Amino acid sequence: MIVALSDTHGKHRNCVIPNCDIVIHCGDICNNGDEKEILDFFEWFSALPAKKRLFVSGNHDYPFVFEPKAARHIVPKNVILLENKCINVFGLTIYGIKSQENLFEMPEIINKPIDILLSHVPPKGILDDGIGCPILLDFVQYQKPLYHFFGHAHKYNSLSLKVDIVKFFNVT
């Protein structure tokens, strides 16, 4: 089982996460990038009942935006910061894109099928309330992952949509 969430903005301790194989957080773990909030989030997240924990940062996670090298050091060892890389988890190819806001260039194209794509922002026109990223949409249309989990657009929280072969999930 996979559990995905996003945009908890410091209210992560109000979330009840069941036992699962993979738990994913698509960013905005805090409100103002406060280190205390971030450390509290990772204490909570690293203790969740999941075999694997994946994280991509959001636009409110300021250390990951402004000091990404330093921010990597606060991520616990049992949490995978999955930004601009692809991993295999339980036979699933999962690609995480660093996307706190709009992308300025196309992410690296990989020459294998993607099962799950993770980003903070949605692709343009997909459950995005007008704030989606056009470059991310181009990437999704080219790579055609089976599933794309994202947050950022609070208005469309918990909604999903299938376009072509891709199932999109706004997990705010």
N, C-alpha and C positions, 0 to 999 in steps of 0.2 A: 504494500500500500504506500502511496505517495501522498503527503500532506504539503500543501503550498499556501503561503500567506505573504502579505506585504503590507507596508504602510501602517505598522503598529504604533509608530510615533510615541514610544515610551510606555505604551499600554500593553506590552507583550505579556505581562504577568496575568492579565485578564483572559488570555487565550488558553483554552483547554486543548491540548494536543494529544491525540490517542497514540498508542503504540503503533509504530509504522516502520517501514523499511527505509524510506527517505523523507526527510523534512527539508523543505526549501523555503528560504526567506528572500524575497525579491526587493529588499531595500526599504529605506526610510524607517530605520529602527528607532530613531529619536526625532526630536523637534528641532533642536538647534545645534546638533553636532556636539553636544556636551559629553565630555569624556566619561563622566559618572554614569550617564544614561547608557552609553555604549558599553562600558564594562558590565553594567547590570544586565543588559541584553545578552551579552555573550555568556555570562554566568548562567542565565536562564536557558539560553539556546543550547549550550554545550551539555546541559543535563537532561534535555528532552529524551523521551523514550523512543529513540530512532537509531537504526543501525548506521545511517549516514546523514550528515547535516551539511547542506549546501547554502551558500550565501552570496548574493550580489548586492552591492551597495546602491543607495538611492541618493537623490539630490539633497536630502536633509542630513545625510551622514557625512558632515563636513570634513572630518579627517581623511576620509577616503577620496573626497573631491580635491582638497587642497594639499594634503600631505600623504599621498597614497603609499609611498614606501614606508613611512613611519607607521601608518595605520595598519599595515599588514602584520605588524608585530603584536597587535592587541587581539588578533584573531586566535582563539584557542586551537591547539593541535588537532582536536577532534572535529573541527569545523573547516570545511573546504571553501576558501574564498575563490569563487569561480568567475573570474573576470578575464575575458579575452583568451579563454582556453577551453579545450574540450577534454572530457574525461569519460571513462567507461565505469559505470556503477551497476553492478548486478546485471551485466549484459546490455545495459542501455547506454547509448551515446548521448551525453549531455554536454551542451555547449552554453557557456555563460558569457554574456557580453556586458562590458562595462558601459553603462548608459545612464548616468545620472540625469542627463537632459538629452537633447537631440545629438545624434552622432554627426560628426563632421566629415567622416570618411567611411567607406564600406568596411565592415569587419572582415577579418581574414576568412576567405572561402576555404572550406575543408572538402576534401575529395572523398567523403563517405557520407552515408545518410545520417541525419541527425534525428534522434528520437525525441529529445526534449531540448528546447531552446529557452534560456532564462535571460531576462533583462528587467531593468526597472521600468523604463518607459515602454508604452505600447507602440506598435507600428501605426503609422498614419491611417486613419479611417477605420481602425479596428478597436471597438470599445474604448475609444480614446478621448471623448469629449472635446475634440479639436486640438488636443495637445500631443498627438502622436508624432512619431519621427518618420519622415519620408524615406530616409536612407535605410532605416531598419525594415520598412516595408519592402524595399527593393531586395534586401538581403533575404528576408523570409520568402519572397516570391521566387528567388533563385534557389535557395537551399531546400525549401519545402520540408521543414521539420514536421514530425507527426503532431507534436504538441508545442505550444508556446505559452509559457507562464510569465506574467508581468503584473505590475501595479501602477502607481502614479496617478491614474485617472480615477479618483474616488467615486465619481458619479456612477460608474459602471461596475462597482464592486460585486464580486461573486457571480458575474455573468460569464457565459461562454458563447462562442460562436464558431461554426465550422465554415471555412472558406476553402474551396478546392479540397485538398487532402489535409490541410492544417486545422487543428482544433485549438482555438485561442482561449485562454483563461485569464480574466482579470481577477487577480487574487487579493485585491485590497480588501 
